[in-house]
């Protein structure tokens, strides 16, 4: 029987792309989402792309321990991919308690139920933000994490540590489950540290749906191009880089989604080398903000209204991934060009604008 993967936060931007790839790889999925930062657009898109009308969807909040327990009782879950979290850096500085409560409690509940139901394989959605302003580039998984500069970043570091400690503590638990009864079992874990996920599915049926003014660069670009925003501000052109703008590792969301499928298969097929593993998920290719804006204009044949503006507080100058571990161990590599990704982002923006 096909293995079942619980995708928490599966109706959101990355979760919906991952759900598609899991189904296309032959996995059964159950999507859980409290819909706090999305609507049904992407879940409907997932059903269209996969031709599967019957994907189980549970509207629950993972901070509700009883609801998470019920999920693990109702479905036999072989692996969890945990996305359900708040993700706006600035908001986390203003509302730290809300961020710590939501991001930590939901993950604790997932881990608790995982160990109580005979053990589970847990993939945590982490971020390159854990590296901060790294001294040496590109960053490898061994590059030391620096103290987080926002509560959001701190929740990513804390959840990585909670997963590591849980894996260690549960390693010796027996894995047999008595019918209907709870049985402690080992939790195995992988943390994927994403760089900057951008773009949309080539079908333009799923993509990013930011609420309010976007914080991230690509949705701001596409919303400016469509006329929803007047002008893009490029934050800082006096950085110590070739063109003065920041460097990032922009990874296509479909490539990113595929990395999850390989990581989940690695866990389910017993291929892990350690019970807790960390992988950088990026392209290994630094691209400046200015280059990205130019590439967007060129590939989509339009002019973008932009201006140079002061630096944004908290931005690191440059970060990109050393992807060797993911390439060699997972056998995964980012494939899409930045141009194709920017064309997909634009197709998605036009679709949601009805143009
Ligand atoms: C990229 C570059 C900006 C907007 C953040 C989080 C990270 C991760 C992804 C979240 C920077 C510049 C941006 C704009 C601009 N997790 N920019 N004008 O800051 O690298 O990473 O998002 O979900 O944890 O920190 O991504 O897209 O905000 O910015 O010039 O209007 O674009 O200064 O150099 P960032 P981003």
Boltz pocket constraint, residues with backbone or C-beta under 6 A from the ligand:
constraints:
  - pocket:
      binder: B
      contacts: [[A, 87], [A, 88], [A, 89], [A, 127], [A, 128], [A, 129], [A, 194], [A, 195], [A, 196], [A, 197], [A, 214], [A, 215], [A, 216], [A, 217], [A, 218], [A, 220], [A, 232], [A, 233], [A, 234], [A, 235], [A, 236], [A, 246], [A, 247], [A, 248], [A, 289], [A, 312], [A, 315], [A, 316]]
      max_distance: 6.0
